[in-house]
Amino acid sequence: MKKERVKLTGAEKSELFAEGVVTVILLLLLNLSIIILIHLAILQDESLVNGIYFLKKTMTFAGGYHLWSWQNIFIILMIRRYHQMQLRHVILELHYIANGHFDHRINFRVRPELQRVVDSINSLVDSTVNSINEERAIEQSKDELITNVSHDIRTPLTSIIGYLGLLKSGVTSPEDQQKYINIAYTKAEQMKSLANDLFEYSTLKSTNTKLNLARLHIYSMLEQVAAGFELEAEKKGIEIEIEARPKDLTIQADAEKLVRVYNNLISNAFKYGTGATKIKLVANLVNKREVELRVENNGEPIPKDSQKKIFERFYRVETSRNTKTGGTGLGLSITKSVVDLHHGTIRCQSDKNWTSFIIRLPLDPKKAPSKH
């Protein structure tokens, strides 16, 4: 925003004009008094004439302006008074901001030394507003966390209590008993999964979380990950392809945490990539500092407005919070947290052909600048 110089109000202009008139009169009187005193001194001792003339010639500024020139004193006093009025404007603006108008900034130019103070005030207000907004976001996030966890725990817990109640009543047949036990067990597994994900998410968000870095052969890791999903992929009629360029590509990473990233992304493709026939695990060396990892599927695309929100905790693309897919809504948040710990980035890209989760990781996280 362009800054304008401080504009004096009509009252301030009148005040400055009146002070100027009074100052001129006082300076004229002072000047007249000095002249009278000099004349009286000369009348008593005429030898002072040469001395006074000498002082007048030597006590001057550049350009021949005399030290005792009332015009110069007047200008200095008026400039000083104008600067005082500028300061008064800054103080009024500061009081206005302090009264809760945190969207307001001091947007005028003043003299350089005061301008530094104004810029510092604006920076301080910006910092304060950002801190307030972050605090509000944290509080809102905590409220949403409690709401979502309560919902995801209450739903299976209600089912467990209901089926256990039927079993306790003793009026069910042996066939129904086994059915109810199976359902209650499945719901308990859902609750366990949520508890595990919550624990892992909170652990990864902790500032004390450390990576166990070691040399990791990417292609070998991808083979192991794919083997773990072989049976499920076969049941769903999905082919898993692996590519690594170069094939002997290695990086410094926490193998256990990176495997969790792939497990989450592949599980996500199974759950939400409706109609997918292929999942590709691709690793490419980008340059001497970075590697790009991709998990892609050719199933149903993710809506564009959901692609940026998908890494938020408990966010689901479905409009309702159902448990048909069995997810906790924390998998992609955990994935992003692991990538962040490695000082990397992750993004989602989806169209009618492919849905891709694209990860950029440094070859060595210790040598990469932090993105936090």
Disulfide bonds with the S-S distance in Angstrom:
none
